[in-house]
Amino acid sequence: MDVVLTYACFLLAGLTAGGTWSMWKADNKLFAGVLLAVTLLAAIAGVLRIV
């Protein structure tokens, strides 16, 4: 179960990173900032699950 949660965290981080880029290009800075925060939280959670 730990492995699945770690993969899910990195999957979420990857998807939201793509969404952040799309929102930035669409000139929606507020939602890009929200997605960036979610991306960072998911990536940090994935790294901490490994450690």
N, C-alpha and C positions, 0 to 999 in steps of 0.2 A: 504494500500500500504506500510505503514511503516513496518508492520509485515513481509510482503513478502520480503522486502529488507533486513531486519535483518536476516531472515532465509537463504536468499541467501548468505549473508556474511559468516555465520557460515558453510553453506554447502561448499562454496568455500574454506574456511579455512581447513575443514576436508579433502576434496579431495586433496588439495595441500600438506597437512601434510603427507598423504599417499604417494604421489608422491615424496616428499622430502626423506622419508625413503627408497623408492625403488631406487632412484638415489644414495643415500648414499651407499646402499648395492651393487649397480652396479659399485661403485667406480668412479662415475661421480660427483666430488666435486663441479665443477662450476655450473652445472645445479641444484644441490641440494641446493646451496647457493641462487640461484635465486628463487627457489620454496619456500625456507624458508622465504625469504623476502616477497613474495606474501602471504604466510600463516600468517605471523605476521601482515601485513597490513589489511588483511581481518578479522582477529580475533579482532584486535583493532577497526576496523570500526564497527563490529557487537556489540561490547561492548559499544561503543560510541552511537550507535543507540538506545540502551536500556536506557542509562542515559539521 
